[in-house]
């Protein structure tokens, strides 16, 4: 039996799984779990890079102690965020947290200066204030000394890979989230970089499955491991999740977690005017395909409620909140989970109560508050389905859901109810599964995605939901 280590780091936590491969089956075993707690300093929010790297190392240690041959490790994370490396190879400060950009006007500045269509034609993805492009413009406008000293920009998974291998590379699926990638050139947009007078610090783009290298001698000696290959999987977590799904042309995917990433697979980016109007993204997938998707607020609302309520009731968990929501009534009108009120509220409970009051709804208890949040997510999924059908001309007949959010059975059922479509949910650890699959493809253990999806179908359980209304 051989193993492959996937380190999947989300905006609130990280998990490491070994995919044990033998007898034509893949079994995932969790070997490490850790929190991803940002650091707040002087009204700025940063990722705790040292803590993240420490947990990457702990994950490798835990995997190597399993007593099986670990062939490779791959790291995936959320999108857009990055670190800056100077000419000596040192990190310049801790990477900024994308949510800080909600109070920054650099996206509006860029659109006013260049025009929305002009930017979209060169980098056809979703306009979000936290995109890498606008983070760099913000640093430039604020005369950042870190940007002035920067020699290389490394996305978060590439940054952690660099610490392990010393290699400075950007993986394709992550590059497409930055709003600096030009699909016509299959490379960084020189026009965007030149127009906004940004430094020449972007690193070479490689395909998912690329072997970055082996552990640096110093890291290998510290860990007591030789020959471990470090692979860049589909390093954007949604791209890894999509790699785990066998999607047909009539399928819509939902990767449910802190965010809900919802879309369809396409062969090349869509530049339809409706893509801009509805603010959809063209983001990369394994095999240089694209996912036309919408990046929607997901279970962030419930996560924040749980964090808030645990201060007075430490025994609360996600299961308890879902049970509360199952037993309360539904309201006909739905809160808009995309409201700015939910981006970074001081109190998520107060924010939801306030948005509900605007609709004439008085939420009576915690169960109703949680249900309002989950129904809002499911309702938005139906709106996204309609947009995708209109833009692509496809008839969507089924939905595939993956991610930690599928453990919330109420969310899965409500998605089926509101869309009127059957839902197949699984695997729960779709991102880690996709990460491992791409590692196996990169090493030649699997020949193509079709073989990979057959392996996944044999190896995992799936839950089916049908509409109840």
Secondary structure, DSSP 8 states (H G I E B T S, - for coil): -EEEEEEEE-SSEEEEEEEEEETTEEEEEEEEEEE---EEETTEEE--HHHHHHHHHHHHHHHHTTSSEEEEEEEEE-SS-EEEEETTS-B-S--B-GGGGGG--HHHHHHHHH-HHHHHHHS-S---TTSHHHHHHHHHHTT-HHHHHEEEEEEHHHHHHHHHH----EEHHHHTTTT-EETTTTEE-HHHHHHTT--S-B--EE-TTEEEEE--HHHHHHHT--S-EEEE-S-BHHHHHHHTS---TTEEEEEESSEEEEEEEESS----HHHHHTT-EEEE-GGG-EEEEEEEE-THHHHHHHHHHTTT-TT--HHHHHHHHHTS---SS---TTSGGGTS-S-HHHHHHHHHHHTT----SHHHHHHHHHHHHHHHHHHHHHHHHHHH-----EEEEESGGGG-HHHHHHHHHHHTSEEEE--TTHHHHHHHHHHHHHTTSS-SHHHHHHHHHHH---EEE----
